[in-house]
Amino acid sequence: MSVLRYLSASLLLSVLVLLPFQGCDVARQATQASNLVNCDFRIRSVENVNLAGVNLQSIRSVTDLSMTDMARIMAGFTAPTFPLSMQVNLEGKNPNTGTAGLNRIDWILFIDDIQMTSGILNRAFTIPPKGTAIVPVEVAFDLKQVLSGKSATAMLNFCLNLAGVGGTPTRFKIKLKPTIVVAGSALRYPGFITINTSYSGK
């Protein structure tokens, strides 16, 4: 989803006002922040899907599991928590002739339109001019808490094929709230941007 559609006029004005300031670092920060408004994002892939210590990345059905892995999953289900972890790879595309930058992302992850968990990616990254960059987001949560009352089999079936056919995680969406820092001031977007598995086509 294009960031530009959600960018408030006041935030953009705050960035542009800082451009004439003296100091190369401030000018660079402001330029990278300004370039961000034309960038587009998508969920590129999901990898390292792990349930209760069992890697499910290439598992498509329960029959693909070994007896050992099934035993570990059932043991995990009887434990106080039933941990599911994965890496969600976001891809940013920058159409500008200059670098675009971000300093922080607040995120909320949904699978099958169910809110799974949320977190903060508290590090800076840049997207090169006329290029793309992958932003890995490490996700972990207790599946028992999210799918309360479901059986172990139901939870396992929920996890199968999360990476998607051909590596495209169509069951996923993620909401982002980007933050940019210019001259020591953090400027946050006013709302969340919904990111899917394809670019907006802007």
C-alpha positions in Angstrom: 0.0 0.0 0.0 1.4 3.4 -1.0 2.6 5.4 2.0 1.6 8.7 0.2 -2.1 8.0 0.6 -1.8 8.0 4.4 0.7 10.8 4.8 -0.8 13.8 6.6 -0.1 17.3 5.1 1.3 18.5 8.4 3.8 15.7 8.6 5.0 16.3 5.1 5.3 20.0 5.8 7.4 19.3 8.9 9.8 17.3 6.8 10.1 19.9 4.0 10.6 22.8 6.4 13.8 21.1 7.7 15.4 20.8 4.3 16.9 24.3 4.2 18.6 23.8 7.6 22.3 23.9 7.7 24.1 20.7 8.3 24.7 17.8 5.9 23.3 15.2 8.3 20.0 17.0 8.8 19.6 17.6 5.1 20.3 13.9 4.4 17.7 12.8 7.0 15.1 15.2 5.7 15.7 14.1 2.1 15.4 10.4 3.0 12.2 11.1 4.9 10.8 13.1 2.0 11.6 10.3 -0.4 9.7 7.9 1.7 6.3 9.3 0.7 6.6 7.8 -2.7 7.7 4.3 -1.6 5.5 1.2 -1.7 5.5 -1.8 0.5 4.4 -5.5 0.3 4.8 -8.7 2.2 7.5 -10.5 0.2 7.7 -13.9 2.0 7.4 -15.8 5.3 10.1 -18.2 6.4 11.4 -20.2 9.4 7.8 -21.1 10.5 8.3 -23.0 13.7 5.7 -24.5 16.0 6.7 -25.9 19.4 10.3 -26.4 18.1 9.2 -28.1 14.8 10.0 -26.4 11.5 6.9 -26.3 9.4 8.3 -24.4 6.4 7.9 -27.2 3.9 5.1 -29.1 5.6 1.8 -29.1 3.6 -0.3 -31.6 5.6 -0.2 -33.6 8.8 0.9 -36.7 7.0 4.2 -34.9 6.0 5.2 -34.8 9.7 7.5 -37.5 11.2 6.4 -39.4 14.3 9.0 -37.5 16.3 7.8 -34.1 15.1 4.2 -35.0 15.8 5.1 -36.1 19.3 6.9 -32.8 19.9 3.9 -30.8 18.7 1.5 -32.8 20.9 3.9 -32.3 23.9 4.0 -28.6 23.1 0.2 -28.4 23.1 0.1 -29.8 26.6 2.6 -27.2 27.9 1.5 -23.9 29.3 2.3 -22.1 26.0 2.2 -23.3 22.4 4.8 -21.1 20.7 4.6 -20.2 17.0 7.5 -18.2 15.5 8.4 -17.0 12.0 10.1 -14.3 10.0 7.9 -12.1 7.9 9.9 -10.3 5.2 8.6 -7.0 4.1 9.9 -5.4 0.8 10.0 -1.7 0.2 10.3 -0.3 -3.3 11.7 3.2 -3.8 11.0 4.9 -7.2 13.0 8.0 -6.3 16.4 9.0 -7.5 17.5 9.4 -3.9 17.6 7.1 -0.9 14.5 6.7 1.3 14.8 6.1 5.1 12.9 4.9 8.1 13.8 4.8 11.8 11.1 2.7 13.4 8.0 0.6 12.5 5.1 -0.2 14.8 3.4 -3.3 13.4 0.3 -5.5 13.9 0.2 -9.0 12.2 -3.0 -10.6 10.9 -3.4 -14.2 9.6 -6.7 -15.1 8.0 -7.9 -11.7 9.3 -7.2 -12.7 12.9 -4.9 -10.4 14.9 -2.0 -12.5 16.0 0.4 -10.2 17.7 2.0 -6.8 17.5 5.5 -5.3 18.1 8.0 -2.6 17.2 10.9 -2.8 14.8 13.1 -0.3 16.5 16.0 0.1 14.0 16.8 2.3 11.0 16.9 1.0 7.5 17.1 2.6 4.0 15.8 1.8 0.6 18.2 2.5 -2.3 17.2 4.8 -5.1 15.3 3.0 -7.9 15.6 -0.2 -5.9 14.1 -2.4 -3.2 15.1 -3.5 0.3 14.0 -6.4 2.5 13.0 -5.6 6.1 12.8 -8.8 8.2 10.3 -8.8 11.0 10.7 -11.5 13.7 7.4 -12.7 15.0 6.6 -14.9 18.0 3.4 -15.5 19.9 1.4 -18.1 21.9 -1.0 -19.9 19.6 -3.0 -21.1 22.5 -3.8 -17.6 23.5 -4.8 -16.5 20.0 -6.8 -19.6 19.1 -8.2 -20.2 22.5 -10.4 -23.3 22.8 -9.1 -24.9 19.6 -7.8 -28.5 19.5 -4.1 -29.3 18.8 -5.1 -30.6 15.4 -7.0 -27.4 14.5 -4.0 -25.3 15.6 -1.6 -27.4 13.6 -3.8 -27.2 10.5 -4.0 -23.5 11.0 -0.2 -23.3 10.8 0.3 -25.6 7.8 1.3 -23.8 4.6 1.6 -20.4 6.3 4.5 -19.7 3.9 2.1 -20.0 1.0 2.2 -21.8 -2.3 5.3 -20.6 -4.2 6.4 -18.7 -1.1 3.6 -16.2 -1.3 2.0 -15.8 2.1 -1.5 -14.8 0.9 -3.1 -15.4 4.3 -1.1 -12.6 5.8 -1.5 -8.9 6.1 0.4 -6.5 8.3 -0.4 -3.0 9.5 2.5 -0.6 9.8 3.0 2.8 11.5 6.3 4.2 10.2 8.4 6.7 12.2 11.1 9.0 10.7 13.6 11.0 12.7 14.8 14.3 11.4 17.1 16.6 13.4 16.5 14.5 16.5 12.7 14.9 16.2 10.6 11.7 15.7 7.7 12.2 13.2 5.1 9.4 13.3 2.5 8.7 10.7 -1.0 9.4 12.0 -2.5 6.0 11.3 -1.6 2.4 10.3 -0.9 1.4 6.7 -2.3 -2.0 5.6 0.3 -4.0 3.7 -0.6 -7.1 1.7 1.4 -9.4 -0.6 1.3 -7.1 -3.6 2.3 -3.6 -4.3 -0.4 -1.0 -4.7 0.8 -0.4 -8.3 1.4 3.3 -7.7 
